[in-house]
Amino acid sequence: MRRIFSVPGLLVIICFLLPVCLEAQSIVFDANVNKQITLPHISSASALVKYRGSYFIAGDDSPYLFQLNTKYEVVDSIKIFSTKHLENGRLPKHEKADFECMTVVPWGKDSDLLVFGSGSTGEKSEVMSRVDFDGQDHKVTTYDLAKLYKHIAQKSDAQAGINFEGAGLWKKKLILLNRADNALIMMDLDDFRDYIKDDKKDKPDIKSIKFNLPSVNGVSARFSGMCLLLEEDILVFSASVENDPNWIDNQNIVGSYIGLIDLNQLENTTPVCERIMHNGKPLQDKVESVYVVSSTNSDIKLLGVTDNDDGSSKLLEIDFRKRTH
């Protein structure tokens, strides 16, 4: 049997990622918030990564990328989108890029940050900003992804539309998570880079897999963020349940989940998925993104971000731990 986690205490995941055992996966883990930190100066946090020793947070209605130190203090902000219509630190819905996902990828001789618009709020959100760091300086390049997003929607049969909320890189494959239909989208990174630099080149081949996530009172959880345990080929995702007629308003958040997808067994479309708890009750926030801080023999420590809908955000410390009896 193939090892999924190299650390012994997490070998139990092997069983629960096999199709025959998936129905029992709900007894495997607990997901608990241990600490909440308010980020008063970051609006609508939606994407989180760690890069070069700093945390970076993007907000869906902010034109800035925020850099935080390991004490979660904001030390810099980088303009990655137009500030023309900025009001009280936020962009109106019809003017925002709706940055919802971010990842680090090789680019040239180094690695850059890619920040993706969701594609769900019109042409302003069909963009990507690439942040190229050179020492203390940085350069921001913005790309129009409208044609690519349309191509992805067609090739993945995204009848509910496009709403990208997670991004990552695995084995030279760029991954995007489409919240609209809970689909994992995969394409070759080199093909992606070549096409966005010159859209006369061939469009990248698209692989799409739709996943079955839990529901609350008949309302399905939907992808909201992701990160990777690269050594284990495991995708760690957040998902949230919103009792709204659309995915833009975010006014009736029911709760959030943490889940695991084995990238070597993508035919298993019902992943491990556990509701996030806080003080013994289901968390009522939408966890917009997650990042793996560390993993031990029995649990994964995560950071998550939430959008407070009031011009501030929260950072959550979350334990995703194997349940003991």
Secondary structure as UniProt FT lines:
FT   HELIX           8..10
FT   HELIX           12..16
FT   HELIX           19..27
FT   STRAND          29..39
FT   TURN            40..41
FT   STRAND          45..51
FT   TURN            52..53
FT   STRAND          54..59
FT   TURN            60..61
FT   STRAND          64..68
FT   TURN            70..71
FT   STRAND          74..79
FT   TURN            84..85
FT   TURN            88..89
FT   TURN            93..95
FT   STRAND          99..107
FT   TURN            108..109
FT   STRAND          110..117
FT   HELIX           123..125
FT   STRAND          127..134
FT   TURN            135..136
FT   STRAND          137..144
FT   HELIX           146..155
FT   TURN            156..157
FT   TURN            159..160
FT   STRAND          164..170
FT   TURN            171..172
FT   STRAND          173..178
FT   TURN            179..182
FT   STRAND          183..188
FT   HELIX           189..197
FT   TURN            199..200
FT   STRAND          207..210
FT   STRAND          215..216
FT   TURN            217..218
FT   STRAND          219..220
FT   STRAND          222..229
FT   HELIX           230..232
FT   STRAND          234..242
FT   STRAND          253..262
FT   TURN            263..264
FT   TURN            266..267
FT   STRAND          272..278
FT   TURN            279..280
FT   STRAND          281..282
FT   STRAND          287..295
FT   STRAND          299..307
FT   STRAND          313..322
//
